[in-house]
Amino acid sequence: MEEKLFNRIMEKEMSKEEELKIPDSINIKLGKAYEIIKTDEADNEKKRKTNKRKKAIIAASLAFLVLTTVVVTPALADNIPPLKELSKHLKNMYFFNDNYITNATEINMSKTYDGIEVALQGVIYDESSLKFIYTVTSDKKLQWGVQIRKNSLKINGKEILENTYSNRINADETKISKQDDKLEKYAVITSYDISDLKLDDVVNIDWSLNEIHTQNYKFAEGNWDFNFKISKELLKANSKIIDINYKTDIDGYKFNIDKVIFTPVETKILASYDQKFDEDYSEAIKLSSKGLKSDIDKFRQINGEFNFWNMYICDDNGNAFEQTSGLGHDGKIVATFTPSKEIPKKLIFTPINEKLNSIRVPKDNQYKALNELKAPFEYNDGKDMSFIINSMKRDNNKLKINVTFKGDFIERRALEPFVIVPKNIKAIQVDVNGEKFINSDEFMVASNKTRKVSSWDYYKKANNINNTLDYEFELKDNEDYNIVFEKYEDNIFMKDQQLVIDLNK
């Protein structure tokens, strides 16, 4: 339930940004960026999952130049908090994991222009990407957080960014400063995909930022440039690139999985697809938007499989790969996942039926009075899938439920096999374009209040071997609760279309 809500929230935020109106008085000079934002619904639908990137493009493309006063401050390493200290803020980022800190090379350089300091603290260079970990401190309000328009990245003197809004770039930030602080401060990670480049183990980096958005379409200008040498030798020793060259088709469109890259900080899958799909998908969206008959649901499903968003991907031990970012363009796909603990023998791709993977109202038989539930108790949560509640231990207002899962897709199911809500709260059904969904506000807020541990923590712990978990809740005395079970529709996991790739061949 929580995972589905997260996806809905991401799509809601995207729609707000797509509706942003650009004043006519602003001179839009960056034609290509403008097209990315304001093209037809096909592009918006195709890129709906890349929320952070679109936010940056929107801010960046509201172009007008602002003259600034430049003041350069030399870097003082003592003034730059160490990476480990910064990690407590970086944890708020969706794609961050602890391996970033242990595998980063400390840089400790900073520059200040026009009251904005950029402090580069660490860099990760491996076979997959080049990641910059830094802070931005500003004496001005940053309306949309850290939005960088002009930037350059040269490796051994050669520019690798094809244009200002290169598809290589993925960025995220989290605010460090508090509301009453005089200065605004953010922790930022900007990642550049280099998986298609052949680079030396030791390279010279020249990274330059030139414009940072402040407020009302104004940009601070400067030359926040950083020059240094970095090596990937240690990370390379613990990385592996596997050429897959697997060719298939999905509903008549060619689809290839080209290679998989395993590094200590991430797993990356490179794929390619028939560009005719983009044309057909675009046409289906146009027809659907006009209320005309189209195969929009079919194309959404294919798009999700092409970009791996609608795929459950795991290894031969059932360890699932959590996708942190993905981009499909010009027939190429780069999908990034959390790192694997070890290089697996097999990768298993199972399509997820997008139409069935929506927030649906629990039926009456999914509600049970918590005080009437007796362990052991087995619940069938889907076709050939069940879990057993082995024990329920309550100590004052704390409740621990021990659960053992049976069947496949355990990590996905372990996210949230059930929630606990007060007895007087029930999910409400609403109709959206003829489909029934849950009006989740009150229900979700109530379930979040009782949950003591994030659902994603269970996702990360569970697999085919570690299939028994303790779920912890915090309840109020003198209040009655329901336990509400998750139920997966038949064929939500499309096993008949499962793809298994042997990595040892």
N, C-alpha and C positions, 0 to 999 in steps of 0.2 A: 504493500500500500504506500509506504513512504517513498519507494523508488519511483512509483508511478506519479505520485504527487510532485516529486522533484522535476520530472520531465514536463509536467503540465505548467509548473511555475516558470521553468526556463522558456517555454513557448510563449507564456503570457508576457514575460519581460521583453521577448523579441518583438512581439506584436506592437508594444508601446513604442519601441525604437523605430520600427518600420513606418509608423505613422507620423514620425517627427517631420514638421514642415520647415523647409529651408527658406528664409526670407528672400524675396526677389532682389533686394538691394545688395545681397552679397555676391561678389564676383566669383563664380565657380570656375576655377582654372583647371581643376584636376578631373578631366573628363572621364577617365576610366573609373576612378573611384565613385564618381557621381552615378555612372551606369550601374555599378555594383549595387548601390543603394536603391535607386529609383527605377530599375528595370521592372518587367512584368512579374507577376506572381511566381512564375516558374523559378526565377533565381532565388526569390525569397524562400520558397518552399524547399528548394534544393539545399540551401545553406542554413535552414532554420536551427540546426543543432549547434552552430558555431557562434554562440551568443557573444562571447567576449570579443572575438575578432570583429564582428559587425559593429559592436559598440565603438571600438577603436576607429573603424573606417568612417562611421558616421561623424564622430567628433573631428577626425582628421580632415574630412573633405569639406568642412565648413570653412573655406579658406579665405582669411585675409590677413595681410602681413602687418605686424606691429613692430615699430622701432623700439629697441631696448637698449638699456645701458649695460655694458658688459663689465663684470668684475670677476677676475679669476682668482681662486683661492687654492693654494697648494694643498695636497692631500696630507692629512695627519693620521697615521694609522691608529693612534691612541684614541682618536675621536670617533672611530668607526667601530660599532659593536661587533664582536666576533660572530661568525656564522651560527654557532650553536645558540647564542642568545637570540639571534634573529629568527631561528627556526620555530619558536613558539608562536610567532605571527604567521610564518609561512604555512603552518599547518592548516590555516583557514582557507588555503587555496585548494581547489578541487583536484588538480593534477599533482600536487606536491606529495612526496613521500620522504621518509627519513634518509633514504639513500642519497638524496640530493646533497645533504650536508656532509656525509662521510666521504663522498666522492668528488667534492668540489675543490678546486684549487683556489686558495685565498689570494685575492688581488690587493685589496685595501688601497683604492685610489679614489679621489673625489675631486669634483670641479663645481664651481658655483658661478652662475651667470644670472643677472637680473633677479637676485633674491631666491633663486631655485638651485639647491644643491643636489647633484646626482652623485651618490657614493657607491661605486662598484666594489662589492665585497667578495664575490666569488664567481668562478666560471667552471662549468662542466663541459668537457670536450670528449666525445666518444664517437663510436662508429655511426651513431644515429643523429645526434643533434649537438648544437652549441648553445648552452644555456647561460644567461647572464643573471646573477642574483644581486639586486641592488636596492638602495633606498632613495626616495625622492622626498626632499624637505623643502617646503615653499612658504614664503611670507605672504603669498597670495592664495586666495581660495581657488582650488582646482575643481571646477564645476562638475566634471565627469571623472574624477580621479585622475590617474596618470594616462593621458592620451597624447601619444607622440606622433607627429605628422612626418617630419623629414628625418630620416635616419639612413645610415650607410654602414655596411659591414664588408670589410675587405680582409681576405685571407691570403697571406703571402702577396699582398699588393693587388689582388684581383677582386673586384666588386662581385659579390654573389647574389645581390638582390636585383632581380630583373626590373623592378619598378618600385615606386614608393610604397605600394601596398602589396608587396610580394606575398605569394601564397606560402612562402617558407615560414612566415612569422606567426607565432602563437604567444599570447601574453596574458598574464593575470596579475592582479594586485590585491592587497588587503590594507586597510587603513590602520595605522599604528596610533596616531594622535587621537586625543579625545576632543570632545566638542568645544571645551573652553580653552584649549591650548592656543597660544599665539601663532604657532607655526603648524601647518598641515604636514603630516608625514605618512608615507606609504612604503610598504615593502613590495617589491615587484620582481617577477621572474619573466624574462622574455626569452623564448626558445626559438631557435632557427633550425629548420630541418635541413640537414646536410647529407641525408641518407643516399642521395644519388650522386654525390661528389666523391672523387678519388683524391684524398688529401694525405699529406705526409703525417707521420706520427707526431712531429713537432712543427708547429706553424706559428707565423707572426699574425697577430690580430690587430686590426685597426677598426675600432667601433666608434661611431660618431652619431650623436643625437643633436638635432639642430632646431627643432621647434616643439614646444610643449604647450598644449592648450591650457588656458587659465579660465576665463569666463567670457560668455557672450560672444563666442567665435573669435576671441582674441588669443594670440599665441605669443608666449615668451620665446625670444630667439636667443640662441647662444651656440657655443661650440663645446658641448660636453663630449669630448673625444678621449678615448682610452686606447693606449698602444702597449702591447705586451706580447710575450711569447708563452705558449702553453703546449703541454704534451698530453697525448692520450694513451701513452704506453701502458700505464698500470691498468686503466680501464679496458684497453684492448685485450689484455691477457685474460680478462674475465668476460669477454664478449664473444659472440658468434654470429656470423652472417650465413644463413642457409638459403640457397637458391631453390625455390619450389617449382616454378614454371608449370603450375597446374592450370589447365584450361578446361572450362566448362561453359555452360550457358544457363541463364536464369530466365525462364519464360521467353526464350528465343533471342535473348541478347547475350553476346559473348562477354565472359567474365573470366579474368585470369588472376590467380594469386602468384605474384612474381617472386617475392622473397620475404623472409622473416629475419628481423634483427633482434638479438637478445643482448642487452647490456645490463649492468648493475642498477641503472636508474630507470629503465623503461624497456618495454617490448614494442616493436614497431612492425606492422604488416604493410607491405607495399603491394598494391594491386592495380589492375587496369580493366577498363570496360569499354563496350561499344558506345561511341559517342552519339550514335543515332538514338540511344535511349534518352539523352537530354532533350532532343528535339521532340520526341513523342511525348515525353513527360510534360514538357512545356505546353504542348497542344492540349493535353488532357486537362491541365490546370486551367487554361483559358476557357475551355468548354464548360468545366465545372463551375467556374466563377460566374458564367452567364446563365447558369441554371440548366444547361444542356447535358444530355447524357454523355458520360465519359467513363473510362476505366481508371478513374483517379485512385481508387483503393488499391487496385492491382499495381499501379506505378509507385504508390507510396511504399508498398511492401517490397517491391524490387529495389527501390532507392535505399530503403533501410538495410537490405541485404548487401547491396553494393558497398555501402559505407560502414557496414558492420554494426550499425546501431540496433538493428533488429536481428542480431545474431547472438546466441549464447555460445561463447567460445571457451573451451576448457582443454586441459591436457588429459593424458591417459589416466591420471589419478583423480580426475574430477576437479582439479584446481581451476577455477574460472579466471578469465582475464577481464579485468575491469577497464573499460575504455575511458580514457581521460580526454582525448581530443580526436578529431578526425576531419578530413577535408577531401572532397571530391571535386575535381575540375579538369576540363579538357581530356577526359578519358583516363585520368590518373587518380588514384586514391592513396592517401597516407593516413593510416589509423594508428594511434598511439595508445598503449595500454600500460597498466602497472607492471613493474618488473616481475619476472618469474624467479622463484627461489632457486630453481635449477633448470637446465635446458631439458625440456620434455622429449619423450620418444615420439609422441603423436600430438597433433592438434585436431580437435573435433569441433566442427562448425555446425550448429543447429539453428536454423531459422526460427524466429519467434513470430507468430501470427500477429501482425500489428493491430488488426481490427479487434482481436480478442484481448489485446494487452492494454486495456483501458481501465479507468477507475469505474468499477461497477458496484452497485449497491449490494451489500451482503443480504442474503435471504434470511428468513426467520430461523431456519434450521442451522444457520451459522452462528447464532447467538446462544450462549449457555450461561446460566447463572454461575458465577465463580464459586460461590459458597456451596454449590450443589455438585461441583465437578470432583470426582474421586479418581485418584491415580491408583494403578496404571490405567491410562485411557488412550485408545488409538483412534486417530482421525484420518480419514481419507481426503487428502487435499487435492487430488487430481487423478487422472488415469494412471494406474500402476505406480502411484505415489502416496505415501502416508507418513505420519510421524506418531511416535508414542510419547505421551506425557508420563514419564517414569515416576516423578515425585513433584510435590508442591509444598514448599516450606515457607511458612510465614512467621516472621519475628517482628512483633509490633506492627509497624507500617511498612515493613520491607517484605517483598515476596520474591522467591526464587523458584523458577519452574525448570526442571531438567527434562530435556527433549532429545529423543533419538530419531533421526530421519531414515526413511527407507526409500529406495528408488533413485532415479537420476535427478540431475539439475539441483543438487542439494544446496549449493552456494546461493543460487537465486532464491530458492524457497526459504532458506534460512534467514533471509533479509527480515521478513516479518510474517512468520507463520500464523500469528494472531496478535490482536491488540486487546487492551483492557480499558474499558470506559465505564463511567457511572451508568447505573441501570436506566436512568431517565433520559439518556442520550442515544439517539438512533440516527443512522445515516438516512438522508432524504434523497429520493430519486427525482431527477429532472430529465427532461427530454431535450436533446440537442440534435437537430436535423434528423429526427426520427430514431436516434439511438438513446438508450437509457444510461445515465451516468449518475455518479454520486455528488450531491451538493455537500462538499466535504469540510467546510470551514469549522463548524462546531465539533463535528465528529473527530476531525484530525487534531484540532487543538486539544481536545480531551485525551486522545490517545497519546499525544506527545507529552502531556503532563505526567502520566503514569509511567512512561518509559524512562528507565534509569540509564540505559546504555544505548548508544546509537546503533541503528539497524546495520549500518555499514561495518561495524565492528564484528558482527556475527558473519556477515558476508565474507570478510577477510579470513575468518578463522575456519570456516566450514569447508569440507571437501568429502570425497568418498570414504576417506580413511577416518578423518576427524568428523564424525557424523553425530556426535552427542554434545549438546551445548546447554549452558545455563542461561536462562533469560531472567533478567532482574527488573523489578518494578517497585515503585513507591506509591503506596495507597494511603488514603485518609482513614482514620478510625471512624467508626459509626457511619460508614457509607457503603451501600451495596453496589457491586460491580458485575458487569457482564464480561465474559471473554468472547471475543468475536474472531472466528477462524477465517483464514484466507482459503479461497477455493479457486483452483485454476481450471479454466474451461478445457474441455477435451481438445486436443490438437493445438493448444497454444504453443507447445514445443513441437515443431514439425519434424519429427524423427524420420519420417519417410523421405525427407529431403536432406538428411544429414550428410555432411561431407567429412571424411576422415583422411588426414594427410599424415603419412609416415615420414618423420623428419630424419630417420636413419638411412633412408634410401639414397 
